[in-house]
Amino acid sequence: MAEERDELNMRRRKREELRQKQLRERRRLRIALIAAAVILLACAGGIVYFARSARSGTGSPAPTQATQQTRPTQTEATQETSASRKQNTKTVIHLRAAGDLNITNSVVEAGLAATGYDFTRAFMDVAPVLAGADLTVMNLEGGICGDPYGSARASAPREILQGLRSAGVDLVQTANSYSIFNGLIGMSSTLQALEEAGLQGVGAFATDSDYRKSGGYTIVETQGVKVAFVAFTKGLGGMGMPAGSENLVNLLYEDYDSTYRTIAKDAINKTLDRVNAQKPDIVVALLHWGSEYNNVISDSQKNIVSLLQKKGVDVILGTHSHLVQQVEYDPLTGNFVAYSLGDFFGDGVRGGSNYSIILDLEITKDTDTGSTRVTDWSYTPIYTLTETECDGYRRVIRIREAIAAYEGNFVDKVTKECYDAMQYALTRITARLKGESE
């Protein structure tokens, strides 16, 4: 099992301490209200008792409506307390996920600052969404491999990781087309940079020792919910792993460097067996799969979904197509599949790649039933704003809020062309999530 990073744990502990404090305050308030109700009823009964005693001259109270109502009210209080205890057996957490962060010239230039690089502005508008979850994950398509930065080497400055961490990201998928784009040394450099930034990589490993120590997966516990993450990629950009290093990236196919026809069932099953041996509450698979700029869900992908779900995977979150694709959710089982979350941040020059979503999964653990599953889901539509669409800065923005700002004639609103593009994006996101084609 991979070690949890200190800064990541500190943030989770602070979140959990705040929730526990709020829970204790609600319990104290509930108990105080119940006690006050009982006291008021007792006082009412006492007043009636003395009034009747004074009239009858005896110390024995006659039955009154007030005293007759005391018992059912106490029963109601007991029922409320029991209901509160029962409600407290459920723990709800939120997992949020974004798609591809593509390391390109435009993305790197978005972080240029007077003193070097600073990506705060690039992620500022979506930071409340990313940071508002118990756990947040996305896919990093590129590496931290030093200068020169940009598209040619798909290398970004370390400050981009600091920007992600500050915006609320916890885990980053590293099993994708760019895992070994700069060789094993580049992958090792990226994983080390993630660790130093306080981010947890998922799906790739610097050494065989790291792979064996981790078991090929990552488990994170938040609010008492044990979440297992495992990541696989369909391929490595046409490249093959050097001999003796095959375990360093989790792969979906045996022919990962050519035709993608033979699913690596044995390797996948062995990894998931190790995951299940840890008895996590819920298992999340991050999959880099499918075809780029294509809406088609292949039979191979459907077979992979079936394989993973049979091995206990509850949530599948896809990337790689750069387009938002359909979502499948079974409220009875809690099984959830998002075939592609689209591009979180990139060039956005291809149709459909300039808008996507940040997915929000509500996960409920019920200690009474012993089940943990997805109980609801929602999403935030986002848009890659180019330098010419607003104030000269490329960044990720929330579509609905930007539309409202335009309609309210706010300062620094987007252009009319961008406003129209975001209106169109909203309709397309809705259609894509339903699996509707252009």
C-alpha positions in Angstrom: 0.0 0.0 0.0 1.4 3.4 -0.9 2.2 5.7 1.9 0.0 8.7 2.3 1.6 12.1 2.0 1.8 14.2 5.2 0.3 17.3 3.6 -2.5 15.4 2.1 -3.3 13.7 5.4 -3.2 17.1 7.2 -5.8 18.5 4.8 -8.0 15.5 5.3 -7.7 15.7 9.1 -8.7 19.3 9.1 -11.7 18.5 7.0 -12.7 15.6 9.2 -12.1 17.6 12.4 -14.4 20.4 11.1 -17.1 17.9 10.2 -16.9 16.2 13.6 -17.1 19.5 15.4 -20.2 20.4 13.4 -21.7 17.0 14.1 -21.1 17.4 17.9 -22.7 20.9 17.8 -25.8 19.5 16.1 -26.1 16.7 18.6 -25.8 19.1 21.5 -28.4 21.4 20.0 -30.8 18.4 19.4 -30.4 17.1 23.0 -30.9 20.6 24.4 -34.1 21.1 22.4 -35.5 17.7 23.5 -34.6 18.5 27.1 -36.2 21.9 26.9 -39.4 20.4 25.5 -39.6 17.8 28.3 -39.0 20.5 31.0 -41.7 22.7 29.5 -44.2 19.9 29.5 -43.3 18.9 33.1 -43.8 22.5 34.2 -47.1 22.6 32.5 -48.2 19.5 34.2 -47.0 20.9 37.6 -49.0 24.1 37.1 -52.2 22.1 36.3 -51.5 19.9 39.3 -51.3 22.8 41.8 -54.3 24.5 40.3 -56.5 21.5 40.6 -55.1 20.7 44.1 -56.0 24.2 45.2 -59.5 23.8 43.9 -60.1 20.4 45.3 -58.2 20.8 48.5 -56.4 17.5 48.0 -52.9 16.6 47.0 -53.9 14.0 44.4 -53.9 15.4 40.8 -56.8 14.7 38.6 -56.0 13.4 35.1 -55.5 16.3 32.8 -54.9 16.7 29.1 -51.5 18.1 29.8 -50.4 15.1 31.8 -51.9 12.7 29.4 -49.9 14.3 26.6 -46.6 14.0 28.4 -46.0 10.4 27.7 -46.5 10.4 23.9 -44.3 13.5 23.7 -41.5 11.7 25.6 -41.9 8.8 23.2 -41.6 11.2 20.3 -38.4 12.5 21.8 -37.1 9.0 22.2 -37.9 8.2 18.6 -36.1 11.4 17.5 -33.0 10.4 19.5 -33.2 6.8 18.0 -33.6 8.3 14.5 -30.6 10.5 15.1 -28.5 7.6 16.2 -29.6 5.6 13.1 -28.8 8.6 10.8 -25.3 8.8 12.3 -24.5 5.3 11.0 -24.2 6.8 7.6 -21.1 8.7 6.5 -21.2 10.7 3.3 -18.1 11.8 1.4 -17.7 13.5 -2.0 -15.2 12.5 -4.7 -14.6 15.0 -7.5 -12.9 14.2 -10.7 -11.7 16.2 -13.7 -10.4 15.1 -17.0 -7.1 15.6 -18.9 -4.6 18.4 -18.0 -2.6 18.5 -21.2 0.9 19.9 -21.1 1.2 22.1 -24.2 2.8 25.4 -25.1 -0.4 27.3 -24.4 -0.9 25.6 -21.0 2.6 26.4 -19.9 2.4 30.0 -21.1 -0.8 30.4 -19.0 1.4 30.2 -16.0 4.0 32.8 -17.0 4.5 35.4 -14.3 6.9 38.3 -13.7 9.1 36.2 -11.4 8.8 32.8 -13.2 5.6 30.7 -13.2 2.5 30.9 -11.2 -0.7 28.9 -12.2 -2.9 30.4 -9.5 -4.9 32.5 -12.0 -5.3 29.5 -14.3 -7.2 27.5 -11.7 -8.6 30.2 -9.5 -12.2 30.1 -10.8 -12.6 26.3 -10.4 -10.6 26.0 -7.1 -13.8 26.2 -4.9 -15.1 23.2 -6.8 -11.9 21.2 -6.7 -11.2 22.0 -3.1 -14.8 21.4 -1.9 -14.5 17.6 -2.0 -13.1 15.1 0.4 -10.9 13.7 -2.4 -10.2 15.2 -5.9 -8.5 13.5 -8.8 -7.5 14.3 -12.4 -5.3 13.0 -15.2 -1.9 14.6 -15.9 -1.0 14.2 -19.6 2.6 15.1 -19.5 5.5 15.2 -17.1 7.7 17.3 -14.9 10.9 16.7 -16.7 12.7 20.1 -16.7 13.2 22.8 -19.3 12.5 23.2 -22.2 8.8 23.3 -21.3 5.8 22.9 -23.6 4.4 20.6 -26.3 7.7 19.2 -27.7 8.6 17.4 -24.5 5.2 17.6 -22.8 7.1 18.9 -19.8 5.7 21.5 -17.4 7.4 23.5 -14.6 6.9 22.3 -11.1 4.7 25.3 -10.3 1.8 23.7 -12.2 1.7 21.0 -9.5 1.7 23.7 -6.8 -1.2 25.3 -8.6 -3.1 22.0 -8.6 -2.4 21.4 -4.9 -3.5 24.9 -3.9 -6.7 24.5 -6.0 -7.6 21.3 -4.0 -6.4 18.4 -6.1 -5.3 15.4 -4.1 -4.5 12.6 -6.6 -3.2 12.6 -10.1 -3.5 9.7 -12.6 0.0 9.0 -14.1 -0.9 5.9 -16.2 -1.6 7.4 -19.6 -0.1 8.0 -23.1 2.6 10.3 -21.7 3.8 8.1 -18.8 7.2 7.3 -20.5 7.1 10.1 -23.1 10.5 11.3 -21.7 11.7 7.8 -20.8 11.8 6.1 -17.4 13.9 8.9 -16.1 11.2 11.4 -17.0 8.6 9.3 -15.4 10.7 9.0 -12.2 11.2 12.8 -12.2 7.5 13.4 -12.5 6.6 11.0 -9.7 9.2 12.6 -7.4 7.8 16.1 -8.2 4.3 15.0 -7.4 5.5 13.6 -4.0 7.3 16.9 -3.2 4.2 18.9 -4.2 2.0 16.8 -1.8 0.1 15.0 -4.6 -0.4 11.3 -4.9 0.3 9.7 -8.2 -1.8 6.7 -9.3 -1.0 4.0 -11.9 2.8 4.5 -12.5 5.8 3.6 -10.4 9.4 4.8 -10.4 10.9 1.4 -9.6 9.9 -2.2 -9.4 10.4 -2.0 -5.6 7.8 0.9 -5.5 5.4 -1.2 -7.6 5.7 -4.2 -5.3 5.4 -2.1 -2.2 2.2 -0.4 -3.5 0.7 -3.6 -5.0 -0.2 -1.5 -8.0 -2.9 0.6 -6.2 -3.4 3.4 -3.8 -5.7 3.5 -0.8 -6.7 6.7 0.9 -9.0 6.9 4.0 -11.1 9.9 4.6 -13.8 10.3 7.3 -13.5 6.6 8.0 -14.2 5.6 4.4 -11.5 3.5 2.8 -11.2 4.4 -0.9 -9.0 2.3 -3.2 -7.7 3.9 -6.4 -6.3 1.9 -9.3 -5.3 3.4 -12.7 -4.7 1.7 -16.1 -3.9 3.0 -19.5 -4.6 1.5 -22.9 -1.1 2.3 -24.2 1.9 4.5 -23.9 1.7 6.6 -27.0 2.9 3.7 -29.2 6.0 3.1 -27.1 6.9 -0.1 -25.3 8.2 -0.6 -21.8 11.9 -1.5 -21.6 12.6 -5.1 -20.7 12.4 -5.7 -17.0 10.2 -2.6 -16.3 6.8 -3.9 -17.5 5.3 -3.5 -14.0 6.0 0.2 -13.8 2.8 1.2 -15.6 -0.6 -0.5 -15.2 -1.8 -1.5 -18.7 -5.2 -2.5 -20.0 -4.0 -4.5 -23.0 -1.3 -7.0 -23.6 -0.7 -5.5 -27.1 -0.6 -2.0 -25.6 2.0 -0.8 -28.2 0.1 -1.9 -31.3 -3.5 -3.0 -31.8 -5.2 -2.8 -28.4 -7.1 -6.1 -29.0 -6.1 -8.4 -26.2 -7.3 -7.2 -22.8 -4.7 -7.9 -20.1 -7.2 -9.9 -18.0 -4.6 -11.8 -15.8 -2.7 -8.6 -14.9 -5.9 -6.6 -14.2 -7.4 -9.4 -12.1 -4.2 -9.9 -10.0 -4.1 -6.1 -9.2 -7.7 -6.1 -8.2 -7.3 -9.2 -6.1 -4.6 -7.4 -4.2 -7.0 -4.4 -3.9 -9.8 -6.6 -2.6 -7.5 -8.2 0.0 -7.3 -4.8 1.7 -11.1 -4.8 2.1 -11.6 -1.2 0.9 -15.1 0.4 1.3 -15.2 1.4 -2.4 -12.9 0.9 -5.4 -12.3 3.6 -8.1 -10.7 2.7 -11.4 -9.1 5.6 -13.5 -8.9 4.4 -17.1 -7.0 6.1 -20.0 -8.8 4.4 -22.9 -10.9 4.8 -26.0 -10.0 6.9 -29.1 -9.1 10.5 -29.3 -11.7 13.0 -30.5 -14.2 10.1 -31.0 -17.6 9.6 -29.4 -17.8 5.9 -30.1 -17.7 3.5 -27.1 -16.0 0.3 -28.3 -17.0 -3.2 -27.5 -13.5 -3.6 -25.9 -14.3 -0.8 -23.5 -17.7 -2.4 -22.6 -15.8 -5.7 -22.0 -13.4 -4.0 -19.7 -16.3 -2.4 -17.7 -17.8 -5.9 -17.3 -14.5 -7.3 -16.2 -13.8 -4.6 -13.6 -17.3 -4.6 -12.2 -17.2 -8.4 -11.7 -13.9 -7.9 -9.7 -15.6 -5.4 -7.4 -14.8 -2.0 -9.0 -17.6 0.5 -8.1 -16.5 3.6 -10.0 -14.9 3.9 -13.5 -13.6 7.3 -14.5 -12.3 7.6 -18.1 -10.0 10.0 -19.9 -8.1 10.2 -23.2 -10.8 11.1 -25.8 -10.6 14.8 -24.9 -14.4 14.9 -25.2 -17.1 14.5 -22.7 -18.7 11.1 -23.2 -21.7 9.3 -21.7 -22.3 8.4 -18.1 -23.9 5.2 -16.8 -25.2 5.0 -13.3 -27.2 2.3 -11.6 -28.8 3.7 -8.4 -29.6 0.1 -7.2 -26.0 -1.1 -7.2 -24.3 2.2 -7.1 -22.1 1.2 -10.1 -20.9 4.3 -11.9 -19.1 4.7 -15.3 -18.0 7.9 -16.9 -16.4 6.9 -20.2 -14.6 10.3 -20.6 -14.5 13.4 -18.5 -13.1 15.5 -21.4 -10.2 18.0 -21.2 -9.9 19.8 -17.9 -7.3 22.3 -19.3 -5.6 22.3 -22.7 -5.4 24.1 -26.0 -9.1 23.6 -26.7 -8.6 24.1 -30.5 -10.4 20.9 -31.5 -14.2 20.9 -31.4 -15.6 19.8 -28.1 -12.2 19.9 -26.3 -12.7 23.4 -25.0 -15.4 22.4 -22.6 -15.9 19.5 -20.1 -17.0 18.8 -16.5 -15.8 18.4 -13.0 -17.7 15.4 -11.7 -19.1 15.2 -8.2 -19.8 11.7 -6.7 -21.7 11.4 -3.5 -20.5 8.2 -1.7 -22.4 6.9 1.3 -21.1 4.4 3.8 -23.8 2.7 5.9 -22.4 0.8 8.8 -25.9 -0.8 9.5 -26.0 -2.5 6.1 -22.2 -2.8 5.6 -22.5 -1.2 2.2 -20.7 1.7 0.6 -21.8 3.0 -2.8 -22.4 6.0 -5.0 -25.8 7.4 -3.9 -25.9 10.5 -6.2 -23.9 12.4 -8.7 -23.8 15.9 -10.3 -21.3 18.0 -12.3 -19.9 21.5 -12.8 -19.6 22.5 -16.5 -16.2 24.1 -17.2 -14.6 25.9 -20.2 -11.1 26.6 -21.3 -11.0 30.4 -21.8 -8.5 31.5 -24.4 -6.4 34.7 -24.3 -8.7 36.5 -26.8 -12.0 35.6 -25.1 -11.8 37.8 -22.1 -8.9 39.7 -20.5 -5.8 38.1 -22.2 -5.4 35.2 -19.8 -5.9 31.5 -20.5 -7.6 29.8 -17.7 -10.4 27.3 -16.6 -13.7 28.8 -15.7 -17.2 27.6 -14.6 -19.6 28.0 -17.5 -22.8 28.9 -15.6 -21.1 31.5 -13.5 -19.4 33.1 -16.5 -22.7 33.2 -18.4 -24.4 34.9 -15.4 -21.5 37.5 -15.2 -22.0 38.3 -18.9 -25.7 38.7 -18.6 -25.2 40.9 -15.5 -22.7 43.0 -17.5 -20.0 42.5 -14.9 -16.5 43.9 -15.3 -14.1 41.6 -17.2 -16.9 39.7 -18.7 -16.3 37.3 -21.7 -16.8 38.4 -25.3 -20.1 37.8 -27.0 -18.6 35.1 -29.1 -17.4 33.3 -26.0 -20.8 33.7 -24.4 -22.4 32.1 -27.4 -19.8 29.3 -27.3 -20.5 28.6 -23.7 -24.3 28.5 -24.2 -23.6 25.9 -27.0 -21.2 24.0 -24.7 -24.0 23.6 -22.0 -26.3 21.9 -24.4 -23.6 19.7 -25.8 -22.4 18.6 -22.4 -26.0 17.5 -21.5 -26.3 15.6 -24.7 -22.9 14.0 -24.5 -23.5 12.8 -21.0 -26.6 11.0 -22.3 -24.6 9.4 -25.1 -26.1 11.5 -27.9 -23.8 12.2 -30.9 -23.4 15.4 -32.8 
